[in-house]
Amino acid sequence: MALVDAMQALLDCASEATGIERAFLTSGLMVSWDACECDGQLWVRLISQEAMTVPKMGMAAQHPCRRTWLVSLGIGTLRCAVGMSDTGELPSPAALTADAAKVIIDKDVLLDSAQCCLPAVQGVKSFALNRWDALGPDGGCVGGEWTLQMIVQTEDCAEPEPP
């Protein structure tokens, strides 16, 4: 459960810091943009998980119940973006700049959330933020996502009951 716990802790921390209430865990290559709201949408997604074994990264043989994983996550936000008005007027430079500022502020808040929250999560041995990718604008939405990698140790076996 260390992975789900780490993802949830990161989501909770980022939701509190951004004020975004539509926050969820997901997995897969893409996040649904169906509910891009001006109040925002926040996610933490599982991109990949890879076992760290003897040949990889100098790891010793693993205990059968204690496993070490290299996990890639994405944490991102979407918010509404200004567009052309009903009368065909382009958005003002100030409105476009305000949209860009929202995305950049979210980027920094997500970075701070990861750096502050993940070290305290049990099972997370280390993590590294890899890169930020801007998303959109598309369909009235704009945002971005950090990808990060972390080493997580899980306990996959229940302890045997004493006789």
Secondary structure, 3 states (H helix, E strand, C coil): CHHHHHHHHHHHHHHHHHCCCCEEEEECCCCCCCCCCCCCEEEEEEEEEEECCCCCCCCCCCCCCEEEEEEEEEEEEEEECCCCCCCCCCCCHHHHHHHHHHHHHHHHHHHHHHHHHHHHCCCEEEEEEEEEEEEEEECCEEEEEEEEEEEEEEECCCCCCCC
